[in-house]
Amino acid sequence: MAELQGLGAALSDAERAGVEIVALSPDPNEHSQKLAEGLRLGYKFVSDRDLAVTRRYGLVHPHGGSEGQDVPRPATIVLDRDGVVRWFSVTDNFQVRPDPGDVLRAVRAL
Amino acid sequence: MASARLAALSLGVAFGGIAAYVLLFRIAAVRNHPTIYVAAFAVATALAVLALVRARRWPAWVALGLSVVLLAAGSWFNFVMARVPTTPSVLRVGERPPDFTLPDASGRPVTLADYRGKKPVVLVFYRGAW
């Protein structure tokens, strides 16, 4: 969760400028809700329980979970007002996430 | 330097590396360079070997045993387990990604295309809070 907190903190002023941060995970909704409230960040948490959307994006790490289940590849995608991809980052090591500063720069460059 | 001192230094580097990585995990520059802890374990192993060369006493053996185990476990975690295999992604800069509708935290449907013409969107795919 550290990367979400970092991103939320870095983007808080950009948020006021009207950026929507949509966080997708296979987590159940109740859990995401608690998470969102705990972090008090302007995130929209959506649940991709069966990873159908994650799969369509080509972002599934097969058998990458602690119990051998499929999990998402951590990725961050910046879309402009027209819904076009302007910047994205897909990690090749799940410990490594994009620097919130890089995401912020991509958002500010829109 | 005396063997026991080198052994203590080895343990200090190994556990200091772990502590620093855990404590500074929130800082992107630290989190995004996990090889830091692998390097710390390698330095600790080298110091333990040096301690053994000086004198074959138990503190040096303890330091060597611990640092070798940490180096092996840390390398395996960082270079093998944490690797995410490359999969063909549909993402292209300048193109629209697939649309989707998914339930938000209160069960209301969120459709990506609804933001079109209104707001830029940052999509964050994450593994969940496990």
gemmi code that builds the backbone of each chain (N, CA, C; Angstrom):
import gemmi

chains = {
    "A": [
        ("MET", (0.812, -1.219, 0.000), (0.000, 0.000, 0.000), (0.842, 1.263, 0.000)),
        ("ALA", (2.119, 1.125, 0.281), (2.969, 2.320, 0.411), (2.931, 3.167, -0.850)),
        ("GLU", (2.888, 2.489, -2.008), (2.950, 3.276, -3.242), (1.679, 4.085, -3.441)),
        ("LEU", (0.547, 3.561, -2.953), (-0.697, 4.306, -3.093), (-0.667, 5.554, -2.219)),
        ("GLN", (-0.140, 5.396, -1.003), (-0.054, 6.547, -0.108), (0.861, 7.610, -0.696)),
        ("GLY", (2.010, 7.175, -1.214), (2.959, 8.111, -1.792), (2.351, 8.865, -2.961)),
        ("LEU", (1.678, 8.118, -3.811), (1.065, 8.737, -4.983), (-0.030, 9.706, -4.563)),
        ("GLY", (-0.864, 9.286, -3.621), (-1.954, 10.139, -3.151), (-1.435, 11.445, -2.579)),
        ("ALA", (-0.365, 11.337, -1.781), (0.199, 12.535, -1.167), (0.785, 13.450, -2.232)),
        ("ALA", (1.485, 12.862, -3.196), (2.128, 13.658, -4.235), (1.089, 14.310, -5.145)),
        ("LEU", (-0.026, 13.596, -5.345), (-1.003, 14.095, -6.298), (-2.076, 14.961, -5.654)),
        ("SER", (-1.967, 15.205, -4.364), (-3.090, 15.875, -3.709), (-3.410, 17.239, -4.324)),
        ("ASP", (-2.384, 17.965, -4.751), (-2.711, 19.264, -5.349), (-3.197, 19.104, -6.789)),
        ("ALA", (-2.653, 18.088, -7.463), (-3.124, 17.824, -8.819), (-4.586, 17.365, -8.763)),
        ("GLU", (-4.912, 16.632, -7.690), (-6.278, 16.168, -7.497), (-7.245, 17.332, -7.493)),
        ("ARG", (-6.852, 18.357, -6.756), (-7.713, 19.542, -6.702), (-7.882, 20.125, -8.094)),
        ("ALA", (-6.883, 19.914, -8.935), (-6.967, 20.397, -10.307), (-7.858, 19.482, -11.149)),
        ("GLY", (-8.376, 18.442, -10.542), (-9.373, 17.637, -11.225), (-8.858, 16.403, -11.915)),
        ("VAL", (-7.986, 15.662, -11.239), (-7.556, 14.375, -11.782), (-8.239, 13.268, -11.006)),
        ("GLU", (-8.726, 12.264, -11.711), (-9.346, 11.138, -11.025), (-8.333, 10.005, -10.934)),
        ("ILE", (-8.078, 9.531, -9.707), (-7.189, 8.386, -9.540), (-8.061, 7.156, -9.336)),
        ("VAL", (-8.000, 6.237, -10.266), (-8.790, 5.014, -10.168), (-7.838, 3.859, -9.872)),
        ("ALA", (-8.005, 3.238, -8.697), (-7.128, 2.148, -8.277), (-7.853, 0.818, -8.447)),
        ("LEU", (-7.265, -0.075, -9.244), (-7.889, -1.371, -9.518), (-7.111, -2.485, -8.843)),
        ("SER", (-7.828, -3.351, -8.138), (-7.206, -4.550, -7.586), (-8.267, -5.624, -7.460)),
        ("PRO", (-7.834, -6.883, -7.292), (-8.837, -7.943, -7.122), (-9.441, -7.960, -5.724)),
        ("ASP", (-9.003, -7.030, -4.849), (-9.540, -6.985, -3.486), (-11.054, -6.842, -3.502)),
        ("PRO", (-11.708, -7.477, -2.518), (-13.152, -7.269, -2.416), (-13.468, -5.816, -2.069)),
        ("ASN", (-14.667, -5.391, -2.446), (-15.045, -3.985, -2.273), (-14.992, -3.513, -0.841)),
        ("GLU", (-15.459, -4.349, 0.097), (-15.519, -3.907, 1.500), (-14.117, -3.525, 1.968)),
        ("HIS", (-13.149, -4.321, 1.521), (-11.773, -4.067, 1.940), (-11.258, -2.751, 1.352)),
        ("SER", (-11.515, -2.546, 0.066), (-11.067, -1.315, -0.597), (-11.686, -0.093, 0.068)),
        ("GLN", (-12.942, -0.239, 0.464), (-13.650, 0.866, 1.127), (-12.905, 1.260, 2.403)),
        ("LYS", (-12.584, 0.258, 3.209), (-11.871, 0.515, 4.473), (-10.530, 1.186, 4.182)),
        ("LEU", (-9.889, 0.676, 3.145), (-8.595, 1.203, 2.738), (-8.711, 2.676, 2.381)),
        ("ALA", (-9.710, 2.996, 1.562), (-9.901, 4.364, 1.084), (-10.188, 5.291, 2.253)),
        ("GLU", (-11.020, 4.808, 3.201), (-11.355, 5.638, 4.358), (-10.134, 5.838, 5.242)),
        ("GLY", (-9.383, 4.767, 5.438), (-8.189, 4.839, 6.288), (-7.171, 5.812, 5.733)),
        ("LEU", (-7.020, 5.821, 4.420), (-6.010, 6.684, 3.805), (-6.526, 8.105, 3.599)),
        ("ARG", (-7.836, 8.261, 3.647), (-8.491, 9.550, 3.403), (-7.933, 10.254, 2.169)),
        ("LEU", (-7.851, 9.489, 1.087), (-7.360, 10.038, -0.162), (-8.494, 10.025, -1.172)),
        ("GLY", (-8.429, 10.930, -2.113), (-9.483, 11.026, -3.112), (-9.349, 9.963, -4.188)),
        ("TYR", (-9.306, 8.718, -3.748), (-9.171, 7.626, -4.691), (-10.523, 7.029, -4.996)),
        ("LYS", (-10.646, 6.537, -6.214), (-11.802, 5.712, -6.555), (-11.276, 4.291, -6.610)),
        ("PHE", (-11.655, 3.483, -5.633), (-11.227, 2.090, -5.624), (-12.254, 1.255, -6.361)),
        ("VAL", (-11.819, 0.533, -7.346), (-12.743, -0.374, -8.025), (-12.188, -1.791, -7.943)),
        ("SER", (-13.120, -2.722, -7.915), (-12.751, -4.112, -7.685), (-12.834, -4.925, -8.977)),
        ("ASP", (-11.708, -5.505, -9.350), (-11.644, -6.374, -10.524), (-11.413, -7.796, -10.013)),
        ("ARG", (-12.443, -8.308, -9.348), (-12.348, -9.567, -8.617), (-11.775, -10.720, -9.439)),
        ("ASP", (-12.285, -10.897, -10.652), (-11.827, -12.042, -11.459), (-10.700, -11.649, -12.415)),
        ("LEU", (-10.161, -10.434, -12.257), (-9.047, -9.937, -13.072), (-9.397, -9.845, -14.559)),
        ("ALA", (-10.696, -9.788, -14.868), (-11.100, -9.760, -16.283), (-10.547, -8.514, -16.979)),
        ("VAL", (-10.679, -7.351, -16.308), (-10.185, -6.104, -16.913), (-8.660, -6.105, -16.942)),
        ("THR", (-8.064, -6.537, -15.827), (-6.599, -6.606, -15.747), (-6.050, -7.470, -16.874)),
        ("ARG", (-6.740, -8.577, -17.155), (-6.329, -9.483, -18.225), (-6.439, -8.792, -19.581)),
        ("ARG", (-7.537, -8.042, -19.785), (-7.726, -7.346, -21.060), (-6.615, -6.313, -21.278)),
        ("TYR", (-6.092, -5.777, -20.185), (-5.001, -4.805, -20.273), (-3.640, -5.491, -20.421)),
        ("GLY", (-3.634, -6.818, -20.387), (-2.365, -7.541, -20.476), (-1.516, -7.357, -19.232)),
        ("LEU", (-2.166, -7.207, -18.073), (-1.426, -6.901, -16.847), (-1.614, -7.978, -15.778)),
        ("VAL", (-1.672, -9.234, -16.205), (-1.767, -10.321, -15.226), (-0.392, -10.955, -15.048)),
        ("HIS", (-0.007, -11.150, -13.783), (1.218, -11.894, -13.457), (0.757, -13.304, -13.105)),
        ("PRO", (0.903, -14.270, -14.039), (0.366, -15.605, -13.785), (1.027, -16.266, -12.578)),
        ("HIS", (0.224, -16.813, -11.705), (0.680, -17.540, -10.505), (1.633, -16.703, -9.649)),
        ("GLY", (1.472, -15.392, -9.684), (2.398, -14.521, -8.959), (2.027, -14.314, -7.498)),
        ("GLY", (0.846, -14.803, -7.093), (0.383, -14.568, -5.725), (1.026, -15.498, -4.722)),
        ("SER", (0.781, -15.205, -3.450), (1.407, -15.989, -2.385), (0.898, -17.426, -2.379)),
        ("GLU", (-0.320, -17.642, -2.921), (-0.833, -19.012, -2.981), (-0.874, -19.520, -4.419)),
        ("GLY", (-0.041, -18.921, -5.268), (0.030, -19.375, -6.646), (-1.091, -18.863, -7.534)),
        ("GLN", (-1.912, -17.950, -6.983), (-3.011, -17.418, -7.795), (-2.487, -16.311, -8.721)),
        ("ASP", (-3.246, -16.010, -9.775), (-2.878, -14.906, -10.656), (-3.063, -13.585, -9.902)),
        ("VAL", (-2.152, -12.652, -10.100), (-2.273, -11.326, -9.481), (-1.966, -10.276, -10.545)),
        ("PRO", (-2.372, -9.013, -10.308), (-2.044, -7.974, -11.286), (-0.550, -7.662, -11.282)),
        ("ARG", (-0.035, -7.283, -12.471), (1.301, -6.684, -12.528), (1.114, -5.244, -12.114)),
        ("PRO", (1.853, -4.771, -11.103), (1.694, -3.365, -10.713), (1.972, -2.446, -11.909)),
        ("ALA", (1.032, -1.532, -12.161), (1.182, -0.632, -13.299), (0.465, 0.680, -13.007)),
        ("THR", (0.978, 1.751, -13.561), (0.362, 3.071, -13.425), (0.235, 3.667, -14.824)),
        ("ILE", (-0.975, 4.152, -15.143), (-1.244, 4.661, -16.487), (-1.870, 6.056, -16.376)),
        ("VAL", (-1.301, 7.022, -17.066), (-1.850, 8.378, -17.062), (-2.599, 8.607, -18.367)),
        ("LEU", (-3.908, 8.915, -18.247), (-4.749, 9.174, -19.407), (-5.086, 10.660, -19.451)),
        ("ASP", (-5.086, 11.251, -20.630), (-5.468, 12.659, -20.723), (-6.991, 12.788, -20.731)),
        ("ARG", (-7.463, 14.016, -20.882), (-8.890, 14.299, -20.826), (-9.697, 13.524, -21.883)),
        ("ASP", (-9.033, 13.163, -22.978), (-9.719, 12.415, -24.040), (-9.603, 10.911, -23.844)),
        ("GLY", (-9.036, 10.489, -22.717), (-8.938, 9.051, -22.441), (-7.806, 8.370, -23.194)),
        ("VAL", (-6.835, 9.184, -23.673), (-5.710, 8.632, -24.429), (-4.505, 8.462, -23.491)),
        ("VAL", (-3.793, 7.342, -23.645), (-2.617, 7.072, -22.804), (-1.525, 8.093, -23.113)),
        ("ARG", (-1.054, 8.788, -22.082), (0.037, 9.753, -22.253), (1.335, 9.265, -21.627)),
        ("TRP", (1.222, 8.407, -20.628), (2.402, 7.910, -19.903), (1.990, 6.638, -19.193)),
        ("PHE", (2.874, 5.658, -19.159), (2.566, 4.499, -18.322), (3.840, 3.837, -17.845)),
        ("SER", (3.699, 3.071, -16.789), (4.820, 2.354, -16.215), (4.336, 0.997, -15.742)),
        ("VAL", (4.987, -0.054, -16.227), (4.664, -1.422, -15.806), (5.939, -1.988, -15.186)),
        ("THR", (5.843, -2.490, -13.968), (7.055, -2.913, -13.274), (7.485, -4.323, -13.681)),
        ("ASP", (8.796, -4.595, -13.599), (9.272, -5.959, -13.839), (9.795, -6.578, -12.545)),
        ("ASN", (9.602, -5.853, -11.428), (9.987, -6.355, -10.099), (8.936, -5.798, -9.153)),
        ("PHE", (8.165, -6.685, -8.504), (6.992, -6.165, -7.794), (7.323, -5.302, -6.587)),
        ("GLN", (8.591, -5.243, -6.206), (8.975, -4.323, -5.137), (9.089, -2.889, -5.660)),
        ("VAL", (9.246, -2.766, -6.972), (9.534, -1.470, -7.571), (8.269, -0.857, -8.170)),
        ("ARG", (7.944, 0.344, -7.781), (6.774, 1.071, -8.291), (7.243, 2.410, -8.820)),
        ("PRO", (6.444, 3.017, -9.721), (6.911, 4.306, -10.239), (7.053, 5.334, -9.130)),
        ("ASP", (8.031, 6.195, -9.270), (8.235, 7.300, -8.350), (7.032, 8.243, -8.486)),
        ("PRO", (6.362, 8.569, -7.354), (5.210, 9.480, -7.446), (5.564, 10.769, -8.181)),
        ("GLY", (6.822, 11.195, -8.060), (7.252, 12.409, -8.745), (7.142, 12.280, -10.262)),
        ("ASP", (7.460, 11.085, -10.786), (7.361, 10.857, -12.228), (5.904, 10.896, -12.683)),
        ("VAL", (5.017, 10.281, -11.859), (3.592, 10.268, -12.201), (3.070, 11.710, -12.208)),
        ("LEU", (3.482, 12.447, -11.173), (3.034, 13.839, -11.045), (3.483, 14.669, -12.250)),
        ("ARG", (4.727, 14.457, -12.673), (5.236, 15.183, -13.849), (4.404, 14.851, -15.080)),
        ("ALA", (4.056, 13.553, -15.226), (3.260, 13.132, -16.389), (1.886, 13.794, -16.344)),
        ("VAL", (1.310, 13.899, -15.132), (-0.017, 14.520, -14.996), (0.071, 16.000, -15.295)),
        ("ARG", (1.132, 16.626, -14.800), (1.272, 18.076, -15.015), (1.560, 18.412, -16.471)),
        ("ALA", (2.124, 17.433, -17.196), (2.470, 17.671, -18.597), (1.240, 17.586, -19.505)),
        ("LEU", (0.101, 17.174, -18.954), (-1.107, 16.999, -19.788), (-1.595, 18.339, -20.329)),
    ],
    "B": [
        ("MET", (41.981, -4.856, 11.958), (40.891, -4.906, 12.946), (40.760, -6.327, 13.491)),
        ("ALA", (40.422, -6.439, 14.752), (40.310, -7.757, 15.379), (39.152, -8.547, 14.773)),
        ("SER", (39.264, -9.854, 14.839), (38.264, -10.729, 14.252), (36.863, -10.479, 14.812)),
        ("ALA", (36.779, -10.367, 16.151), (35.466, -10.178, 16.782), (34.832, -8.858, 16.350)),
        ("ARG", (35.665, -7.838, 16.208), (35.146, -6.532, 15.764), (34.612, -6.615, 14.344)),
        ("LEU", (35.357, -7.304, 13.481), (34.914, -7.467, 12.090), (33.608, -8.251, 12.041)),
        ("ALA", (33.501, -9.279, 12.893), (32.274, -10.073, 12.937), (31.094, -9.210, 13.367)),
        ("ALA", (31.320, -8.366, 14.386), (30.256, -7.474, 14.858), (29.860, -6.483, 13.766)),
        ("LEU", (30.860, -5.978, 13.059), (30.589, -5.034, 11.977), (29.764, -5.707, 10.879)),
        ("SER", (30.112, -6.965, 10.579), (29.372, -7.733, 9.573), (27.902, -7.839, 9.949)),
        ("LEU", (27.640, -8.219, 11.215), (26.254, -8.336, 11.684), (25.558, -6.980, 11.651)),
        ("GLY", (26.308, -5.940, 12.030), (25.739, -4.591, 12.019), (25.315, -4.164, 10.624)),
        ("VAL", (26.141, -4.455, 9.634), (25.824, -4.083, 8.250), (24.606, -4.864, 7.764)),
        ("ALA", (24.583, -6.184, 8.085), (23.467, -7.025, 7.627), (22.139, -6.547, 8.212)),
        ("PHE", (22.091, -6.398, 9.559), (20.827, -6.007, 10.183), (20.520, -4.537, 9.959)),
        ("GLY", (21.570, -3.713, 9.852), (21.364, -2.307, 9.528), (20.733, -2.152, 8.150)),
        ("GLY", (21.162, -2.992, 7.219), (20.594, -2.959, 5.866), (19.115, -3.268, 5.887)),
        ("ILE", (18.744, -4.308, 6.656), (17.326, -4.680, 6.758), (16.537, -3.540, 7.404)),
        ("ALA", (17.044, -3.031, 8.527), (16.334, -1.983, 9.269), (16.155, -0.735, 8.404)),
        ("ALA", (17.230, -0.349, 7.709), (17.159, 0.861, 6.888), (16.123, 0.694, 5.781)),
        ("TYR", (16.114, -0.498, 5.147), (15.181, -0.719, 4.040), (13.741, -0.678, 4.539)),
        ("VAL", (13.485, -1.320, 5.694), (12.120, -1.354, 6.238), (11.680, 0.043, 6.674)),
        ("LEU", (12.572, 0.749, 7.385), (12.211, 2.072, 7.910), (12.026, 3.100, 6.800)),
        ("LEU", (12.814, 2.973, 5.744), (12.777, 3.984, 4.674), (11.949, 3.529, 3.487)),
        ("PHE", (11.124, 2.474, 3.703), (10.372, 1.863, 2.601), (9.446, 2.855, 1.911)),
        ("ARG", (8.941, 3.826, 2.685), (7.990, 4.801, 2.129), (8.646, 5.707, 1.093)),
        ("ILE", (9.966, 5.833, 1.176), (10.664, 6.728, 0.259), (10.889, 5.988, -1.061)),
        ("ALA", (10.330, 6.544, -2.136), (10.354, 5.851, -3.425), (11.774, 5.504, -3.859)),
        ("ALA", (12.724, 6.405, -3.607), (14.109, 6.181, -4.055), (14.710, 4.962, -3.364)),
        ("VAL", (14.299, 4.702, -2.128), (14.797, 3.524, -1.401), (14.043, 2.276, -1.864)),
        ("ARG", (12.710, 2.358, -1.868), (11.890, 1.204, -2.224), (12.234, 0.708, -3.637)),
        ("ASN", (12.527, 1.663, -4.522), (12.747, 1.288, -5.915), (14.163, 0.799, -6.200)),
        ("HIS", (14.983, 0.695, -5.166), (16.321, 0.127, -5.336), (16.538, -1.003, -4.345)),
        ("PRO", (15.760, -2.106, -4.499), (15.858, -3.203, -3.528), (17.226, -3.879, -3.537)),
        ("THR", (18.034, -3.629, -4.565), (19.385, -4.212, -4.567), (20.231, -3.657, -3.420)),
        ("ILE", (19.761, -2.548, -2.789), (20.476, -1.990, -1.629), (20.650, -3.056, -0.555)),
        ("TYR", (19.545, -3.784, -0.239), (19.680, -4.753, 0.849), (20.527, -5.948, 0.423)),
        ("VAL", (20.459, -6.329, -0.861), (21.313, -7.419, -1.343), (22.781, -7.007, -1.223)),
        ("ALA", (23.080, -5.752, -1.583), (24.458, -5.246, -1.487), (24.925, -5.249, -0.033)),
        ("ALA", (24.037, -4.854, 0.897), (24.404, -4.847, 2.320), (24.764, -6.259, 2.780)),
        ("PHE", (23.989, -7.257, 2.334), (24.274, -8.648, 2.721), (25.602, -9.116, 2.127)),
        ("ALA", (25.917, -8.660, 0.901), (27.183, -9.030, 0.273), (28.357, -8.424, 1.042)),
        ("VAL", (28.221, -7.165, 1.451), (29.269, -6.503, 2.237), (29.445, -7.233, 3.573)),
        ("ALA", (28.301, -7.612, 4.200), (28.355, -8.323, 5.483), (29.083, -9.660, 5.328)),
        ("THR", (28.825, -10.353, 4.217), (29.493, -11.635, 3.963), (31.005, -11.425, 3.815)),
        ("ALA", (31.383, -10.396, 3.067), (32.809, -10.104, 2.863), (33.488, -9.795, 4.194)),
        ("LEU", (32.829, -9.014, 5.049), (33.392, -8.677, 6.367), (33.545, -9.929, 7.224)),
        ("ALA", (32.562, -10.839, 7.148), (32.625, -12.073, 7.941), (33.784, -12.951, 7.466)),
        ("VAL", (33.993, -13.001, 6.149), (35.115, -13.780, 5.600), (36.431, -13.194, 6.109)),
        ("LEU", (36.513, -11.868, 6.086), (37.708, -11.177, 6.575), (37.952, -11.507, 8.053)),
        ("ALA", (36.851, -11.520, 8.833), (36.943, -11.845, 10.262), (37.488, -13.261, 10.451)),
        ("LEU", (37.029, -14.201, 9.596), (37.484, -15.590, 9.687), (38.957, -15.716, 9.334)),
        ("VAL", (39.388, -14.912, 8.351), (40.795, -14.938, 7.945), (41.682, -14.494, 9.113)),
        ("ARG", (41.178, -13.491, 9.859), (41.947, -12.986, 11.010), (42.070, -14.060, 12.103)),
        ("ALA", (40.944, -14.644, 12.455), (40.941, -15.665, 13.509), (39.687, -16.518, 13.379)),
        ("ARG", (39.857, -17.830, 13.465), (38.695, -18.712, 13.301), (37.986, -18.902, 14.633)),
        ("ARG", (37.333, -17.848, 15.076), (36.601, -17.914, 16.341), (35.102, -17.911, 16.051)),
        ("TRP", (34.318, -18.271, 17.079), (32.878, -18.417, 16.838), (32.156, -17.147, 16.379)),
        ("PRO", (32.541, -15.933, 16.864), (31.774, -14.769, 16.366), (31.862, -14.650, 14.842)),
        ("ALA", (33.037, -14.966, 14.292), (33.214, -14.882, 12.841), (32.349, -15.922, 12.127)),
        ("TRP", (32.291, -17.134, 12.705), (31.449, -18.183, 12.093), (29.973, -17.791, 12.131)),
        ("VAL", (29.541, -17.239, 13.264), (28.138, -16.795, 13.388), (27.839, -15.733, 12.339)),
        ("ALA", (28.753, -14.750, 12.228), (28.545, -13.663, 11.261), (28.498, -14.211, 9.839)),
        ("LEU", (29.393, -15.165, 9.545), (29.423, -15.723, 8.188), (28.136, -16.496, 7.900)),
        ("GLY", (27.742, -17.341, 8.856), (26.519, -18.137, 8.662), (25.324, -17.251, 8.390)),
        ("LEU", (25.135, -16.232, 9.246), (23.975, -15.354, 9.100), (24.018, -14.563, 7.803)),
        ("SER", (25.190, -14.000, 7.489), (25.241, -13.141, 6.297), (25.088, -13.955, 5.016)),
        ("VAL", (25.592, -15.191, 5.008), (25.433, -16.024, 3.809), (23.963, -16.391, 3.610)),
        ("VAL", (23.285, -16.754, 4.716), (21.854, -17.080, 4.621), (21.070, -15.864, 4.123)),
        ("LEU", (21.364, -14.686, 4.689), (20.655, -13.473, 4.277), (20.946, -13.128, 2.820)),
        ("LEU", (22.200, -13.296, 2.411), (22.568, -12.991, 1.023), (21.828, -13.916, 0.060)),
        ("ALA", (21.760, -15.206, 0.399), (21.073, -16.165, -0.461), (19.576, -15.862, -0.504)),
        ("ALA", (18.977, -15.644, 0.674), (17.534, -15.392, 0.725), (17.190, -14.070, 0.042)),
        ("GLY", (17.989, -13.031, 0.314), (17.735, -11.722, -0.277), (17.884, -11.744, -1.789)),
        ("SER", (18.909, -12.421, -2.280), (19.120, -12.508, -3.732), (17.976, -13.265, -4.380)),
        ("TRP", (17.581, -14.372, -3.747), (16.477, -15.161, -4.308), (15.210, -14.314, -4.357)),
        ("PHE", (14.922, -13.604, -3.262), (13.692, -12.799, -3.227), (13.723, -11.723, -4.296)),
        ("ASN", (14.838, -10.988, -4.377), (14.883, -9.840, -5.278), (15.029, -10.229, -6.749)),
        ("PHE", (15.871, -11.232, -7.027), (16.171, -11.528, -8.428), (15.283, -12.621, -9.011)),
        ("VAL", (14.646, -13.428, -8.150), (13.818, -14.519, -8.669), (12.352, -14.287, -8.328)),
        ("MET", (12.056, -14.227, -7.024), (10.661, -14.202, -6.603), (9.949, -12.917, -7.001)),
        ("ALA", (10.623, -11.775, -6.865), (9.970, -10.496, -7.124), (9.907, -10.157, -8.613)),
        ("ARG", (10.549, -10.954, -9.444), (10.521, -10.713, -10.892), (9.115, -10.925, -11.429)),
        ("VAL", (8.657, -10.021, -12.232), (7.375, -10.184, -12.882), (7.658, -10.464, -14.351)),
        ("PRO", (7.242, -11.640, -14.863), (7.547, -11.942, -16.252), (6.873, -10.940, -17.188)),
        ("THR", (7.556, -10.604, -18.244), (7.009, -9.653, -19.207), (5.879, -10.313, -19.977)),
        ("THR", (4.752, -9.633, -20.020), (3.625, -10.143, -20.791), (3.279, -9.088, -21.834)),
        ("PRO", (2.742, -9.495, -22.978), (2.402, -8.485, -23.989), (1.325, -7.546, -23.444)),
        ("SER", (1.647, -6.279, -23.366), (0.694, -5.299, -22.857), (0.001, -4.632, -24.034)),
        ("VAL", (-1.259, -4.232, -23.814), (-1.995, -3.572, -24.891), (-1.797, -2.055, -24.824)),
        ("LEU", (-0.998, -1.601, -23.853), (-0.859, -0.159, -23.652), (0.078, 0.457, -24.687)),
        ("ARG", (-0.390, 1.507, -25.307), (0.441, 2.265, -26.248), (0.195, 3.735, -25.976)),
        ("VAL", (1.277, 4.503, -25.861), (1.124, 5.950, -25.707), (0.473, 6.487, -26.976)),
        ("GLY", (-0.561, 7.321, -26.799), (-1.255, 7.896, -27.948), (-2.502, 7.122, -28.343)),
        ("GLU", (-2.727, 5.978, -27.650), (-3.942, 5.200, -27.947), (-4.825, 5.115, -26.717)),
        ("ARG", (-6.112, 4.802, -26.960), (-7.025, 4.626, -25.830), (-6.931, 3.193, -25.332)),
        ("PRO", (-6.838, 3.000, -24.011), (-6.834, 1.625, -23.486), (-8.255, 1.067, -23.504)),
        ("PRO", (-8.423, -0.253, -23.311), (-9.769, -0.833, -23.313), (-10.670, -0.165, -22.269)),
        ("ASP", (-11.925, 0.030, -22.626), (-12.876, 0.598, -21.672), (-13.279, -0.487, -20.676)),
        ("PHE", (-13.775, -0.071, -19.513), (-14.260, -1.054, -18.540), (-15.309, -0.421, -17.650)),
        ("THR", (-16.116, -1.266, -17.058), (-17.045, -0.855, -16.006), (-16.843, -1.809, -14.840)),
        ("LEU", (-16.473, -1.247, -13.679), (-16.232, -2.069, -12.490), (-16.906, -1.407, -11.290)),
        ("PRO", (-17.295, -2.201, -10.287), (-17.939, -1.608, -9.107), (-16.942, -0.880, -8.221)),
        ("ASP", (-17.355, 0.294, -7.704), (-16.495, 1.000, -6.756), (-16.735, 0.446, -5.356)),
        ("ALA", (-16.187, 1.122, -4.347), (-16.228, 0.585, -2.983), (-17.657, 0.417, -2.465)),
        ("SER", (-18.594, 1.228, -2.977), (-19.969, 1.071, -2.492), (-20.835, 0.320, -3.503)),
        ("GLY", (-20.182, -0.292, -4.490), (-20.920, -1.131, -5.428), (-21.453, -0.392, -6.648)),
        ("ARG", (-21.246, 0.929, -6.697), (-21.707, 1.688, -7.854), (-20.769, 1.465, -9.032)),
        ("PRO", (-21.328, 1.275, -10.235), (-20.457, 1.020, -11.382), (-19.665, 2.261, -11.790)),
        ("VAL", (-18.393, 2.063, -12.088), (-17.516, 3.134, -12.572), (-17.110, 2.760, -13.993)),
        ("THR", (-17.402, 3.637, -14.952), (-17.041, 3.369, -16.343), (-15.958, 4.340, -16.773)),
        ("LEU", (-14.871, 3.798, -17.293), (-13.737, 4.636, -17.674), (-14.133, 5.689, -18.699)),
        ("ALA", (-14.915, 5.279, -19.699), (-15.265, 6.189, -20.795), (-16.064, 7.404, -20.304)),
        ("ASP", (-16.682, 7.294, -19.109), (-17.463, 8.414, -18.578), (-16.602, 9.633, -18.256)),
        ("TYR", (-15.308, 9.415, -18.050), (-14.422, 10.548, -17.733), (-13.983, 11.284, -18.992)),
        ("ARG", (-14.244, 10.644, -20.146), (-13.776, 11.226, -21.404), (-14.370, 12.616, -21.606)),
        ("GLY", (-13.517, 13.579, -21.923), (-13.973, 14.951, -22.133), (-14.175, 15.706, -20.836)),
        ("LYS", (-13.998, 15.015, -19.676), (-14.211, 15.676, -18.383), (-12.926, 15.816, -17.579)),
        ("LYS", (-12.250, 14.679, -17.359), (-11.117, 14.667, -16.417), (-10.012, 13.762, -16.917)),
        ("PRO", (-8.749, 14.141, -16.668), (-7.677, 13.162, -16.855), (-7.813, 12.085, -15.775)),
        ("VAL", (-7.346, 10.877, -16.079), (-7.463, 9.753, -15.146), (-6.092, 9.112, -14.946)),
        ("VAL", (-5.767, 8.788, -13.698), (-4.585, 7.962, -13.415), (-5.093, 6.589, -12.995)),
        ("LEU", (-4.789, 5.578, -13.795), (-5.176, 4.210, -13.451), (-4.018, 3.554, -12.701)),
        ("VAL", (-4.312, 3.009, -11.536), (-3.279, 2.324, -10.757), (-3.698, 0.861, -10.569)),
        ("PHE", (-2.987, -0.042, -11.220), (-3.216, -1.469, -10.990), (-2.309, -1.890, -9.838)),
        ("TYR", (-2.895, -2.444, -8.775), (-2.052, -2.893, -7.663), (-2.515, -4.263, -7.196)),
        ("ARG", (-1.648, -4.900, -6.424), (-1.881, -6.303, -6.100), (-2.833, -6.512, -4.939)),
        ("GLY", (-3.249, -5.443, -4.300), (-4.115, -5.578, -3.134), (-3.297, -5.453, -1.874)),
        ("ALA", (-3.983, -5.364, -0.749), (-3.291, -5.045, 0.503), (-2.925, -6.294, 1.285)),
        ("TRP", (-2.252, -7.216, 0.655), (-1.855, -8.407, 1.407), (-0.451, -8.232, 1.917)),
    ],
}
model = gemmi.Model(1)
for chain_id, residues in chains.items():
    chain = gemmi.Chain(chain_id)
    for i, (resn, *xyz) in enumerate(residues, 1):
        res = gemmi.Residue()
        res.name, res.seqid = resn, gemmi.SeqId(i, " ")
        for name, pos in zip(("N", "CA", "C"), xyz):
            atom = gemmi.Atom()
            atom.name, atom.element = name, gemmi.Element(name[0])
            atom.pos, atom.b_iso = gemmi.Position(*pos), 0.0
            res.add_atom(atom)
        chain.add_residue(res)
    model.add_chain(chain)
structure = gemmi.Structure()
structure.add_model(model)
structure.setup_entities()
